[in-house]
Amino acid sequence: MTQFKSARRQRLVAASMAGFALVAGSIAVGQASSAANHCDSSKVCLWGTDAYTVKLGTRSAGGGLSNLTTTKTKNETASWGNDTGTDACLYDNIDGGGQAWELDSFNSNYLGTFDRDRGESWKTNGTAC
């Protein structure tokens, strides 16, 4: 009888752990796939966190070079989303200077550990960075 209870307990623990892993995995996938949905339709967005929260700016496609001038937006970008058919660019310095990051059309991403909190200017007109 003790062996039966032990085997049953092991199966119950294994099933519980598998269920937990399935639920945890579903939550993680749901969060990742919803990241781009935080940007307004047909816009390019910049966020201040890797989790696509704290929206710093929103622009339509076709916008020329613009400096991020306020202390709330300048050098704060951690992630971006581009829900337009036009590539955009984020620049490390004002007036399009310094390192550039291409913000591909219909895509979203985070800048990464070493590149976060960057960005002093950006454009959404589709020209090369």
C-alpha positions as CSV (number, residue, x, y, z in Angstrom):
1,M,0.0,0.0,0.0
2,T,2.9,2.4,0.8
3,Q,4.4,1.9,-2.7
4,F,1.0,2.6,-4.3
5,K,0.7,5.9,-2.3
6,S,4.3,6.9,-3.2
7,A,3.9,6.2,-6.9
8,R,0.5,8.0,-6.9
9,R,2.1,11.0,-5.1
10,Q,4.9,11.1,-7.6
11,R,2.5,11.1,-10.5
12,L,0.4,13.8,-8.9
13,V,3.5,16.0,-8.3
14,A,4.7,15.5,-11.9
15,A,1.3,16.3,-13.3
16,S,1.1,19.5,-11.1
17,M,4.5,20.6,-12.2
18,A,3.7,20.0,-15.8
19,G,0.5,22.0,-15.4
20,F,2.4,24.9,-13.7
21,A,4.9,24.9,-16.6
22,L,2.2,25.1,-19.1
23,V,0.4,28.0,-17.4
24,A,3.7,29.9,-16.8
25,G,4.7,29.4,-20.5
26,S,1.3,30.6,-21.7
27,I,1.6,33.8,-19.6
28,A,5.1,34.5,-20.9
29,V,4.0,34.0,-24.5
30,G,1.0,36.2,-24.0
31,Q,3.1,39.0,-22.6
32,A,5.6,38.8,-25.5
33,S,3.0,38.7,-28.2
34,S,1.1,41.6,-26.8
35,A,4.0,43.9,-26.7
36,A,3.5,45.5,-30.1
37,N,-0.2,45.9,-29.4
38,H,0.6,48.7,-27.0
39,C,1.5,51.0,-29.9
40,D,-1.4,52.8,-31.6
41,S,-2.4,51.4,-35.0
42,S,-0.2,52.7,-37.8
43,K,2.2,54.4,-35.5
44,V,5.8,54.1,-34.3
45,C,6.2,54.1,-30.5
46,L,9.0,54.4,-28.0
47,W,8.8,53.1,-24.5
48,G,10.9,53.7,-21.4
49,T,11.0,50.0,-20.3
50,D,11.8,46.6,-21.8
51,A,8.2,45.6,-21.0
52,Y,6.8,48.1,-23.5
53,T,5.4,50.4,-20.8
54,V,5.9,54.1,-20.0
55,K,5.3,55.4,-23.5
56,L,7.7,58.1,-24.4
57,G,6.5,59.0,-27.9
58,T,4.2,58.1,-30.8
59,R,4.6,59.2,-34.4
60,S,3.0,58.4,-37.8
61,A,5.0,57.2,-40.8
62,G,6.4,60.0,-42.9
63,G,7.8,62.1,-40.1
64,G,11.1,63.7,-40.6
65,L,13.9,64.0,-38.1
66,S,12.8,65.2,-34.7
67,N,14.7,65.7,-31.5
68,L,13.5,64.2,-28.2
69,T,13.9,67.3,-26.1
70,T,12.2,66.8,-22.8
71,T,13.9,65.2,-19.8
72,K,11.1,62.7,-19.8
73,T,11.9,61.4,-23.2
74,K,15.5,62.1,-24.0
75,N,17.9,59.2,-23.3
76,E,15.1,57.0,-21.9
77,T,14.2,54.6,-24.7
78,A,14.4,50.9,-23.8
79,S,12.0,49.4,-26.3
80,W,10.1,50.3,-29.5
81,G,7.3,49.2,-31.8
82,N,6.6,50.0,-35.4
83,D,3.1,49.3,-36.6
84,T,3.6,51.0,-40.0
85,G,4.8,49.9,-43.4
86,T,7.8,52.3,-43.2
87,D,11.1,51.8,-41.4
88,A,12.1,54.3,-38.8
89,C,15.3,55.3,-37.0
90,L,16.3,56.1,-33.5
91,Y,19.6,58.1,-33.0
92,D,21.8,58.3,-29.9
93,N,22.4,62.1,-30.4
94,I,20.3,65.1,-31.4
95,D,19.9,65.9,-35.1
96,G,20.4,62.3,-36.2
97,G,23.9,62.0,-34.8
98,G,25.7,59.1,-33.2
99,Q,24.7,55.5,-33.2
100,A,21.5,54.6,-35.1
101,W,19.0,51.8,-34.5
102,E,16.7,50.8,-37.4
103,L,13.1,50.3,-36.2
104,D,11.9,47.9,-38.8
105,S,8.4,48.2,-40.1
106,F,5.7,45.9,-38.5
107,N,8.1,44.9,-35.8
108,S,9.0,45.6,-32.1
109,N,12.0,45.0,-29.9
110,Y,13.9,46.2,-26.9
111,L,17.3,47.9,-27.3
112,G,19.0,45.4,-25.0
113,T,20.9,45.7,-21.7
114,F,23.8,47.8,-23.1
115,D,21.8,50.1,-25.4
116,R,18.8,50.9,-23.3
117,D,18.2,54.5,-22.1
118,R,19.4,55.9,-25.4
119,G,17.8,58.1,-28.0
120,E,17.9,61.8,-28.5
121,S,16.3,62.0,-32.0
122,W,14.2,59.9,-34.4
123,K,12.6,59.8,-37.8
124,T,9.8,57.8,-39.4
125,N,10.1,58.7,-43.0
126,G,11.6,55.4,-44.3
127,T,15.0,56.8,-45.4
128,A,18.2,54.9,-44.4
129,C,19.5,55.4,-40.9
